[in-house]
Amino acid sequence: QLQIVESGGGLVQPGGSLRLSCAASGFTLDEYVIGWFRQVPGKEPEAVSCISKENGVTYYVDSVKGRFTVSRDNAKNTVYLQMSSLKPEDTAVYFCAARWVFSGNYCWLVNSQYDHWGQGTQVTVSS
């Protein structure tokens, strides 16, 4: 059974950093495009970043460019989202999502493109 588990969330002060992890069981993440999304109560999930299956192509939503970095560690079957210079408006539940592709150096900042989702990890940025 395919399962995705996010971890690394928590409470951090404005300007601080967190690294979120997206770990998989039942499949290998290097066969999948990976997206990171976030959601606050009452709103639809918002795309944050994504990384392609091949060549490490990444995309970011404008509000996190220069502050967030997505990366893969295939040996650990894990994808990371390094978040720096955090702001209160980054507070949300962060989700990792995956979609299998045959090949390609592309990914999507659209939640409907992803098939498999984790349960999310809470990130709270507050003083």
C-alpha positions as CSV (number, residue, x, y, z in Angstrom):
1,Q,0.0,0.0,0.0
2,L,1.3,3.4,-0.9
3,Q,1.7,5.7,2.0
4,I,3.2,9.2,2.4
5,V,4.1,10.6,5.7
6,E,5.1,14.2,6.3
7,S,7.1,15.3,9.3
8,G,9.2,18.2,10.6
9,G,6.4,20.7,11.4
10,G,6.2,22.7,14.5
11,L,6.1,26.1,16.1
12,V,8.8,28.6,15.0
13,Q,9.3,32.3,15.4
14,P,9.1,34.7,12.5
15,G,12.4,34.6,10.6
16,G,13.1,31.1,11.7
17,S,13.6,27.9,9.7
18,L,12.1,24.4,9.5
19,R,12.8,21.5,7.3
20,L,9.8,19.3,6.3
21,S,10.3,15.7,5.2
22,C,8.1,13.6,2.9
23,A,8.8,9.9,3.3
24,A,7.2,7.1,1.4
25,S,6.5,3.5,2.0
26,G,5.3,1.0,-0.5
27,F,6.9,2.8,-3.4
28,T,10.0,4.8,-4.3
29,L,9.7,8.5,-4.6
30,D,12.2,8.8,-7.4
31,E,9.6,7.4,-9.7
32,Y,7.2,10.2,-8.9
33,V,6.7,13.9,-9.3
34,I,6.4,15.5,-5.9
35,G,4.4,18.5,-4.9
36,W,4.2,20.4,-1.6
37,F,1.0,22.2,-0.7
38,R,-0.4,24.0,2.3
39,Q,-3.8,24.6,3.6
40,V,-5.4,26.9,6.2
41,P,-8.8,26.3,7.6
42,G,-11.6,27.2,5.3
43,K,-9.5,27.5,2.2
44,E,-8.5,25.2,-0.6
45,P,-4.9,23.7,-0.6
46,E,-2.4,26.2,-2.0
47,A,0.6,25.0,-4.1
48,V,4.0,25.8,-2.6
49,S,6.6,23.9,-4.6
50,C,7.2,20.9,-6.7
51,I,10.1,18.8,-8.0
52,S,10.3,16.8,-11.2
53,K,11.2,13.1,-11.4
54,E,14.3,13.7,-13.5
55,N,16.9,16.4,-13.4
56,G,15.7,18.1,-10.3
57,V,13.5,20.7,-12.0
58,T,11.7,22.8,-9.3
59,Y,9.0,25.4,-9.3
60,Y,7.8,27.7,-6.5
61,V,4.8,29.8,-5.9
62,D,5.9,33.5,-5.8
63,S,5.2,34.0,-2.1
64,V,8.0,31.5,-1.2
65,K,10.6,32.1,-3.9
66,G,14.0,32.7,-2.4
67,R,12.9,31.3,1.0
68,F,11.9,27.7,0.4
69,T,13.9,25.0,-1.3
70,V,12.7,21.5,-2.4
71,S,15.1,18.7,-2.8
72,R,15.3,14.9,-3.1
73,D,17.4,12.3,-1.2
74,N,16.6,9.2,-3.3
75,A,18.8,7.0,-1.0
76,K,16.5,7.8,1.9
77,N,13.4,7.8,-0.3
78,T,12.6,11.2,1.0
79,V,11.8,14.6,-0.3
80,Y,12.5,17.7,1.7
81,L,11.1,21.2,1.9
82,Q,13.6,23.6,3.5
83,M,11.8,26.7,4.7
84,S,13.7,29.8,5.8
85,S,12.8,33.4,6.7
86,L,9.4,32.1,7.8
87,K,6.5,34.5,8.1
88,P,3.3,34.3,10.1
89,E,1.4,33.9,6.8
90,D,3.3,30.7,6.2
91,T,1.3,29.1,9.0
92,A,-0.7,26.2,7.6
93,V,-0.9,22.4,7.4
94,Y,1.7,21.3,4.8
95,F,1.0,18.3,2.6
96,C,3.2,16.3,0.3
97,A,1.7,14.8,-2.8
98,A,2.9,12.4,-5.5
99,R,2.1,11.3,-9.0
100,W,3.8,8.6,-11.0
101,V,5.2,9.6,-14.4
102,F,7.1,7.5,-16.9
103,S,9.7,10.2,-17.4
104,G,10.2,13.9,-17.5
105,N,11.7,17.0,-16.2
106,Y,8.5,18.8,-15.2
107,C,6.1,19.1,-12.3
108,W,2.9,20.9,-11.5
109,L,1.8,23.5,-9.0
110,V,-1.8,22.2,-9.3
111,N,-3.2,19.9,-6.6
112,S,-5.5,18.1,-9.1
113,Q,-2.5,16.6,-10.8
114,Y,-1.5,14.5,-7.8
115,D,-2.8,11.1,-6.9
116,H,-1.3,10.3,-3.5
117,W,-1.4,12.6,-0.5
118,G,0.0,12.5,3.0
119,Q,-1.9,13.5,6.1
120,G,0.0,16.7,6.6
121,T,2.2,18.4,9.2
122,Q,1.3,21.6,11.0
123,V,3.6,24.6,10.7
124,T,2.9,27.6,12.9
125,V,4.9,30.8,12.7
126,S,4.3,33.0,15.6
127,S,6.2,35.0,18.3
